[in-house]
Amino acid sequence: MQLEPYFLKNKKWYYHDEKAWKYRLTEEGKKNKKVVESYNEFYRVHKDKDGNIIDP
């Protein structure tokens, strides 16, 4: 079961960019270290030991 990323817990921290079809952080969200870490982890590309992209 996938847990909701921390940055999505407060609508003041993010918005959905329809053009890029991804979430973006608001200025308020960018000020919160935990929100930024959660956002970066959410969009991090996961790779296996051979460098192949995997789905987490």
C-alpha positions in Angstrom: 0.0 0.0 0.0 1.4 3.4 -1.0 1.2 6.1 1.6 0.3 9.7 0.6 3.5 11.8 0.3 3.9 14.3 3.1 3.8 17.3 0.7 0.3 16.4 -0.4 -1.1 16.7 3.2 -1.6 20.4 3.0 -3.1 22.1 -0.1 -1.2 25.3 0.7 2.1 23.5 -0.1 1.4 22.4 -3.6 -0.6 22.8 -6.8 -1.0 20.7 -9.9 0.6 22.1 -13.1 -1.8 21.1 -15.8 0.7 21.9 -18.6 3.5 19.7 -17.2 1.0 17.3 -15.6 2.9 17.2 -12.3 2.7 18.7 -8.9 4.7 21.9 -8.0 5.5 23.3 -4.7 4.1 26.7 -3.7 6.3 29.3 -2.0 4.9 28.2 1.3 5.7 24.6 0.6 9.3 25.5 -0.4 9.9 27.1 3.0 9.3 23.7 4.8 12.3 21.4 4.7 10.2 18.3 5.3 7.8 19.2 2.4 10.8 19.7 0.0 12.3 16.4 1.0 9.0 14.6 0.5 8.5 16.3 -2.9 12.1 15.4 -4.0 11.6 11.8 -2.9 8.2 11.6 -4.7 9.9 12.6 -8.0 13.2 10.8 -7.5 14.0 8.3 -10.3 14.6 4.9 -8.7 17.3 2.7 -10.2 18.5 -0.8 -9.5 22.2 -1.8 -8.9 22.7 -2.0 -12.7 21.4 1.5 -13.3 18.1 0.4 -14.8 15.1 2.5 -13.9 12.6 0.7 -11.6 9.1 1.4 -10.4 9.3 1.8 -6.6 
